[in-house]
Amino acid sequence: MNMNFQKTINEFGAQPSESVLQTAFIQNALDACRDAGGGEVIVPAGHYLTGSIRLYDNTTLHLQENAVLIGSENAADYTDYGKETTLGYLYQQEYIDLWHLPPHYVYALVSAIDAKNVSIIGEAGSGFNGQNCRDDAGEEGFRGPMGIRLCRCENVILSGYYFKDCANWAHQIDSCHNVTIKNLSIYAGHDGIDIHHCINVEVTGCDIQSGDDCIAGYDAYNFHMADCRLNTACNSLRIGCVNMLIENCTFYGPAKYPHRISGRHNTLYAFEYYSHGADKVRDNSRSWIVKNCSFQNIDALIHYEFGDKIHLQETTPLEDVSFYNVTIENLHKASVFKGTEGTRATMKFVDSNITYAPEAEEPACILTNAHAEVILENTAVNSGPVPFIHSEE
């Protein structure tokens, strides 16, 4: 990276303001960085109102201490730069109609598209505020722009900032390779991080308190998450992945922030399987390892039922998931783990402890079938009068 370019957005005319758009000044700085071959664009302390901005190759957007980019509340101030996403369902009429998906679905506050070596780095107190920008023409008739959109990018680092009140997904990442996400705080809004069609994603030290899924994505490869806290009014992970390692993480409910449509605060599942039938999924999900994690006050641990179109578990099945040294406390509902003919599913618990809340709403068990196996090794289960493993033929 050419670090000869290292300038503040103030040098291009930007001034702290929560009422006057600074978009053009910020973009001028980013364009100059691009034209110089790369470098660092610095956002000094202050609140800067902005619409869409775009990063290019070899660019670091550096938010200094207490620097905040505030998203405009006017949906017309955002764009997708005319660059299509690789999310396949966006081109399927069934889902366009079902979810009211607009042509501008992936417009965003910050975008990097077809770019290499892109970083967004924040210091203490720095971040982004999406202001829950409403778009009556948006998804579901109200969702506004994405937060940070990365499409077909390589070698990405996102670190140290917060993102609150995003009008749609805080991080919409598709078809990217080698993404490092560390020490982020994500509050309210919708999904925290989405990693569809991505390869080599690492998420560490993050605090995600979302109004929708904390992390979502299908057709992902090599996903590692460590030392994170996940709190949600939906699913902690809605995921389809080959090679996933989750370690030293805390999953807990109820959610601090409500689900934006239902208003609920309960966490549905720690793991909701995801294999969208209207998109390309290249392989079966497999090699899921969860170790040294705790789960507290969530509805149920897992939902996997291949062929369930409503929950988007259609394209390829899940083969195996293993839990090592996990503590699962106060489950409220039954989990579902059902394999499919031709692809037997295996779930294993080793050196673990599982308890259900006294007021559990459903029989304390895992519902399974003849195409799935649940194995307990040195694992204690407080399941009440119903056998923990309940197989349906």
C-alpha positions as a printed Julia matrix, in Angstrom:
393×3 Matrix{Float64}:
   0.0     0.0     0.0
   1.2     3.46   -0.88
   1.22    5.28    2.45
   2.51    8.48    0.88
  -1.15    9.45    0.84
  -2.26   10.17    4.39
  -4.75   12.99    4.64
  -7.75   13.99    6.7
 -11.19   14.55    5.26
 -10.95   18.09    6.66
  -8.23   18.83    4.13
 -10.86   18.23    1.46
 -13.46   20.49    3.05
 -15.33   18.21    5.45
 -16.38   19.74    8.74
 -18.17   18.21   11.72
 -21.91   18.66   11.21
 -25.04   16.72   12.07
 -27.23   18.81    9.79
 -25.19   19.49    6.62
 -24.15   16.59    4.37
 -20.4    16.07    4.1
 -20.65   13.28    1.51
 -18.9    15.06   -1.36
 -15.96   16.19    0.78
 -15.42   12.71    2.23
 -15.69   11.09   -1.2
 -13.23   13.59   -2.66
 -10.69   12.45   -0.07
 -11.33    8.8    -0.91
 -11.07    9.47   -4.64
  -7.78   11.29   -4.16
  -6.49    8.32   -2.18
  -7.49    6.01   -5.04
  -5.8     8.24   -7.6
  -2.6     8.22   -5.53
  -2.54    4.42   -5.58
  -3.83    3.99   -2.05
  -3.14    5.15    1.46
  -5.03    6.36    4.5
  -8.03    8.66    4.73
  -8.39    9.98    8.27
 -11.63   11.06    9.94
 -10.79   13.32   12.91
 -12.97   13.58   16.02
 -16.46   14.9    15.42
 -19.82   13.88   13.98
 -20.09   13.99   10.18
 -23.42   13.58    8.39
 -23.04   11.64    5.17
 -24.74    9.61    2.48
 -23.02    6.83    0.52
 -19.24    6.8     0.23
 -17.01    4.28   -1.58
 -13.58    2.86   -0.81
 -11.22    1.53   -3.47
  -8.09   -0.65   -3.62
  -5.38   -0.23   -0.99
  -7.4     2.18    1.12
  -7.67    2.5     4.89
 -10.5     4.55    6.32
  -9.2     5.54    9.75
 -11.66    6.87   12.31
  -9.76    8.64   15.03
 -10.94    8.74   18.64
 -14.59    9.91   18.87
 -14.96   10.24   15.1
 -18.47    9.24   13.98
 -20.01    9.02   10.52
 -23.75    9.58   10.82
 -25.91    8.21    8.04
 -28.39   10.54    6.43
 -32.06    9.94    7.27
 -32.93   10.58    3.61
 -32.89    7.34    1.59
 -32.23    9.38   -1.57
 -28.71   10.12   -0.28
 -27.61    6.5    -0.81
 -26.53    4.45   -3.82
 -25.25    1.0    -4.81
 -23.02    2.55   -7.5
 -24.78    0.47  -10.13
 -22.86   -2.63   -9.02
 -24.84   -5.85   -8.67
 -24.67   -8.06   -5.63
 -23.98  -11.8    -5.75
 -27.02  -12.55   -3.55
 -28.98  -14.82   -5.85
 -32.4   -14.46   -4.25
 -32.44  -10.79   -5.19
 -33.05  -11.88   -8.79
 -35.87  -14.33   -8.0
 -39.36  -12.87   -8.4
 -40.76  -15.08   -5.66
 -38.5   -13.48   -3.06
 -38.73  -10.01   -4.54
 -42.47  -10.21   -3.97
 -42.3   -12.05   -0.64
 -39.87   -9.66    1.06
 -40.61   -6.54   -0.98
 -37.03   -6.36   -2.22
 -36.22   -3.15   -4.12
 -33.76   -2.86   -7.02
 -31.57   -0.76   -4.72
 -31.47   -3.49   -2.04
 -27.7    -3.23   -1.43
 -27.25    0.52   -1.33
 -25.15    1.34    1.71
 -23.5     3.95    3.87
 -19.99    2.65    3.06
 -19.18    0.45    0.06
 -16.15   -1.33   -1.33
 -16.82   -3.28   -4.52
 -14.29   -5.36   -6.5
 -11.54   -3.99   -4.27
  -8.4    -5.4    -2.65
  -6.66   -4.48    0.59
  -9.42   -2.44    2.18
  -9.49   -1.55    5.88
 -11.83    0.36    8.16
 -10.1     1.02   11.47
 -11.62    2.76   14.46
 -10.17    4.17   17.66
 -11.97    4.48   21.0
 -15.43    6.01   20.74
 -15.47    5.96   16.96
 -18.06    4.44   14.71
 -21.16    4.72   12.58
 -24.77    5.62   13.3
 -27.3     4.5    10.7
 -30.14    6.41   12.39
 -32.55    3.63   11.35
 -33.02    5.46    8.04
 -36.46    4.53    6.79
 -37.18    3.74    3.15
 -40.83    3.15    2.33
 -39.68    1.6    -0.96
 -37.15   -0.63    0.82
 -37.17   -4.24    1.97
 -40.35   -5.12    3.86
 -41.57   -1.59    3.2
 -39.34    0.13    5.72
 -35.74   -1.07    5.74
 -33.19    1.47    4.57
 -29.57    1.2     3.43
 -27.03   -1.39    4.47
 -24.25   -0.22    6.76
 -20.94   -1.4     5.32
 -21.18   -3.27    2.01
 -18.27   -5.36    0.76
 -18.76   -7.19   -2.54
 -16.17   -9.33   -4.32
 -13.35   -7.91   -2.18
 -10.11   -9.51   -1.04
  -8.01   -8.91    2.06
 -10.33   -6.88    4.25
  -9.8    -5.68    7.82
 -12.61   -4.21    9.93
 -11.54   -3.25   13.42
 -12.24   -1.2    16.51
 -15.4     0.78   15.73
 -19.06    0.57   16.68
 -22.09    0.49   14.43
 -25.5     1.31   15.9
 -29.03    1.62   14.55
 -28.23    0.37   11.07
 -31.25    0.61    8.78
 -30.57   -2.89    7.42
 -27.61   -5.26    7.86
 -24.69   -3.56    9.58
 -22.16   -5.49    7.45
 -23.33   -6.9     4.12
 -20.4    -8.98    2.88
 -20.77  -11.2    -0.18
 -18.27  -13.16   -2.3
 -15.26  -11.84   -0.37
 -12.01  -13.64    0.46
  -9.87  -13.2     3.56
 -11.93  -11.01    5.86
 -10.74  -10.14    9.36
 -13.27   -8.6    11.74
 -12.13   -7.76   15.25
 -13.18   -5.77   18.29
 -16.4    -4.39   16.78
 -19.48   -3.4    18.76
 -22.8    -3.67   16.95
 -25.94   -2.34   18.59
 -29.62   -2.67   17.56
 -30.63   -2.42   13.89
 -30.93   -5.67   11.95
 -28.27   -8.36   11.19
 -24.83   -7.68   12.6
 -22.62   -9.42   10.02
 -23.62  -11.3     6.84
 -21.06  -13.43    5.0
 -22.78  -15.02    2.0
 -20.47  -16.81   -0.49
 -17.39  -15.79    1.54
 -14.14  -17.7     2.06
 -11.84  -17.3     5.08
 -13.65  -15.07    7.56
 -12.39  -14.48   11.09
 -14.46  -12.68   13.73
 -12.82  -12.09   17.11
 -13.46   -9.99   20.2
 -16.8    -8.6    18.99
 -19.85   -7.58   21.0
 -22.98   -8.02   18.89
 -26.33   -6.95   20.36
 -28.6    -7.04   17.34
 -32.29   -6.75   16.53
 -32.02   -9.59   14.01
 -29.48  -12.37   13.38
 -26.08  -11.64   14.92
 -24.24  -13.4    12.1
 -25.79  -14.85    8.96
 -24.57  -16.38    5.76
 -24.77  -19.4     3.47
 -22.25  -20.92    1.07
 -19.44  -19.82    3.39
 -16.1   -21.55    3.82
 -13.64  -21.48    6.71
 -15.41  -19.33    9.3
 -13.73  -18.81   12.67
 -15.28  -16.9    15.57
 -13.63  -16.47   18.96
 -14.05  -14.44   22.14
 -17.34  -12.86   21.07
 -20.58  -12.05   22.88
 -23.82  -12.61   20.96
 -27.18  -11.19   22.07
 -30.13  -11.16   19.69
 -33.89  -11.05   19.27
 -33.57  -13.55   16.42
 -30.84  -16.18   15.8
 -27.29  -15.98   17.08
 -25.96  -17.65   13.94
 -28.05  -18.31   10.87
 -25.41  -20.15    8.95
 -24.5   -22.61    6.24
 -20.76  -23.26    6.16
 -17.97  -25.7     5.36
 -15.41  -25.7     8.2
 -16.67  -23.59   11.09
 -14.94  -23.17   14.44
 -16.66  -21.27   17.26
 -14.69  -20.97   20.49
 -14.73  -19.08   23.78
 -17.97  -17.27   22.95
 -21.01  -16.35   25.02
 -24.51  -16.65   23.58
 -27.14  -15.07   25.81
 -30.69  -13.79   25.95
 -33.05  -12.14   26.27
 -32.1    -9.46   23.74
 -31.39   -5.93   24.85
 -32.81   -4.56   21.59
 -36.15   -5.73   20.17
 -36.75   -7.38   16.83
 -37.67   -4.55   14.49
 -40.93   -6.13   13.23
 -42.27   -8.38   15.98
 -40.99   -6.42   18.97
 -39.87   -9.66   20.66
 -36.77   -9.89   22.86
 -36.29  -13.67   23.06
 -33.44  -15.39   21.25
 -34.86  -18.02   18.89
 -31.91  -20.36   18.15
 -28.19  -20.27   18.75
 -27.8   -22.04   15.38
 -30.36  -21.83   12.58
 -29.26  -23.75    9.5
 -29.17  -21.69    6.28
 -29.03  -23.03    2.72
 -31.1   -20.78    0.49
 -32.99  -22.52   -2.3
 -32.85  -19.49   -4.59
 -29.08  -19.14   -4.62
 -25.95  -21.11   -5.39
 -24.64  -23.24   -2.55
 -21.6   -25.2    -3.63
 -21.27  -27.93   -1.01
 -22.8   -29.62    2.0
 -22.22  -27.84    5.3
 -19.9   -29.84    7.51
 -17.1   -29.79   10.07
 -18.79  -27.51   12.6
 -16.95  -27.38   15.92
 -18.18  -25.39   18.91
 -15.97  -25.46   21.99
 -15.55  -23.72   25.33
 -18.75  -21.7    24.86
 -21.69  -20.84   27.09
 -25.35  -20.51   26.12
 -27.73  -18.79   28.53
 -31.47  -18.11   28.42
 -32.1   -18.81   24.75
 -35.16  -20.56   23.34
 -33.42  -23.52   21.69
 -29.93  -24.57   20.69
 -30.34  -25.57   17.05
 -32.82  -25.82   14.2
 -31.88  -28.07   11.32
 -34.59  -29.71    9.21
 -33.42  -30.15    5.64
 -36.11  -29.4     3.09
 -37.78  -26.73    5.22
 -38.39  -24.01    2.63
 -39.94  -21.57    5.09
 -36.7   -21.5     7.07
 -34.56  -21.58    3.91
 -32.93  -24.98    4.48
 -33.21  -26.32    0.96
 -30.14  -26.48   -1.25
 -27.56  -28.65    0.52
 -27.73  -30.5     3.85
 -25.7   -30.32    7.06
 -23.48  -33.29    7.84
 -22.09  -32.79   11.33
 -21.74  -30.48   14.32
 -19.78  -31.14   17.52
 -19.92  -29.37   20.88
 -16.96  -29.66   23.27
 -16.96  -28.35   26.84
 -20.06  -26.21   26.45
 -22.49  -25.07   29.12
 -26.09  -24.65   28.02
 -28.38  -23.16   30.67
 -32.11  -22.43   30.74
 -33.26  -23.63   27.35
 -36.94  -22.89   26.82
 -37.93  -24.94   23.76
 -37.12  -28.14   21.93
 -34.33  -28.12   19.39
 -34.72  -29.75   15.97
 -32.0   -31.81   14.31
 -33.35  -33.88   11.43
 -31.2   -35.3     8.68
 -32.25  -36.35    5.21
 -32.14  -39.6     3.3
 -28.73  -39.91    1.66
 -26.98  -37.5     4.03
 -27.03  -38.65    7.62
 -26.5   -35.85   10.14
 -24.52  -36.27   13.34
 -24.47  -34.03   16.4
 -22.13  -34.76   19.29
 -21.77  -33.32   22.79
 -18.57  -34.0    24.72
 -17.79  -32.91   28.31
 -20.81  -30.64   28.38
 -23.76  -29.68   30.57
 -27.29  -28.95   29.34
 -30.21  -27.68   31.46
 -33.73  -26.52   30.7
 -35.62  -23.68   32.33
 -38.24  -24.87   34.84
 -40.88  -22.98   32.83
 -39.79  -24.46   29.47
 -42.57  -23.99   26.91
 -42.0   -27.3    25.09
 -40.77  -30.79   26.03
 -37.12  -30.56   27.01
 -35.5   -32.53   24.23
 -33.91  -32.6    20.81
 -36.32  -33.71   18.11
 -34.54  -35.88   15.58
 -35.3   -38.6    13.01
 -33.97  -41.79   11.49
 -31.49  -39.84    9.35
 -29.77  -38.13   12.28
 -27.82  -39.2    15.33
 -27.21  -37.31   18.57
 -24.28  -38.58   20.64
 -23.63  -37.71   24.3
 -20.16  -38.31   25.76
 -19.62  -37.37   29.39
 -22.49  -34.9    29.08
 -25.09  -34.21   31.76
 -28.63  -33.34   30.72
 -31.45  -32.0    32.85
 -34.34  -32.82   30.52
 -37.25  -33.46   32.87
 -39.78  -36.23   32.12
 -39.18  -36.33   28.37
 -36.11  -38.18   27.01
 -33.53  -35.7    25.8
 -33.25  -37.37   22.4
 -36.68  -37.9    20.86
 -36.48  -39.62   17.48
 -39.32  -39.46   14.98
 -39.36  -42.2    12.37
